[in-house]
Amino acid sequence: MDTFKKNFLSEGYVAIPELLTTDEVKELQAIYNQLLSEKEKTIGLRSDLAGNTVAENEKMERITQIMRPSLVEEKLQNHHVYQKALQWAKQLLGDDMDLDFDMLINKAPHTNTETPWHQDAAYWIDLPDKRAASCWIALDNVHEENGCMWFLPVKEQEVLPHQSLSGGGALYCNSDTTGAQAVPLLAGGCTFHDGFTLHYSKGNTTNGPRRALILNFRPKQMILLEREQGMDHTGDRKKRS
Ligand SMILES: O=C(O)CCC(=O)C(=O)O
């Protein structure tokens, strides 16, 4: 077994330092900026993971999340990044992996808002086949100060109790995160994490954006099961019931 797969299976996450070329990063940055600025295009798919706790007239997005961006942007849908990431997902978890959903998570400059510790499975319905991999792709150089990812392996495949931030914000869980590792990356690098791995990122305190494109993969059969149950990752955030 190759080292990437071994690490992914034992730790619940792995870093791939160079998924994309510099040109691919530039192409994706341009598409990303367009999606961020054209708010009307992403109505219903867009929200602030920080929750809407500020007064309406002071409202500014701190952690912009856009679900399923490739549904509204054809250039994204056809981009080579989806094939590259899928090949990795197959290598890590098997040939039956397919794209379940994509999303953008942007931390604008000086918004200094952390994404709280959570497990992705807390957002999902319970499926019989638990294999899943989220590919978190850095479109800027990322480090602690602008919000690179942190990970903490979880031994059992169990979903810890989660709560939501007020105002429809992200899910979070209170857990001892001693020993968590920060994973800085250059733009074009990525990490893969599974649905149970605890993860978090600090706020962006720098002058630049922190743009991430996230692609989630799981077995084709499980995607069909999700869709049958009305789960297509476009809707409101809900806690696992
Ligand atoms: O980008 C972030 O800050 C958090 C990303 C995340 O939670 C995820 O990809 O599952």
The ligand as a MOL file (V3000), in Angstrom:
LIG
                    3D

  0  0  0     0  0            999 V3000
M  V30 BEGIN CTAB
M  V30 COUNTS 10 9 0 0 0
M  V30 BEGIN ATOM
M  V30 1 O -12.2600 25.6630 5.3650 0
M  V30 2 C -12.4930 25.5510 6.5590 0
M  V30 3 O -12.1940 26.3930 7.3830 0
M  V30 4 C -13.2120 24.3340 7.0740 0
M  V30 5 C -13.3690 23.2710 6.0540 0
M  V30 6 C -14.1430 22.1080 6.5020 0
M  V30 7 O -14.6820 22.0560 7.5750 0
M  V30 8 C -14.2440 20.9540 5.6090 0
M  V30 9 O -13.7040 20.9710 4.5010 0
M  V30 10 O -14.8800 19.9550 5.9940 0
M  V30 END ATOM
M  V30 BEGIN BOND
M  V30 1 2 1 2
M  V30 2 1 2 3
M  V30 3 1 2 4
M  V30 4 1 4 5
M  V30 5 1 5 6
M  V30 6 2 6 7
M  V30 7 1 6 8
M  V30 8 2 8 9
M  V30 9 1 8 10
M  V30 END BOND
M  V30 END CTAB
M  END
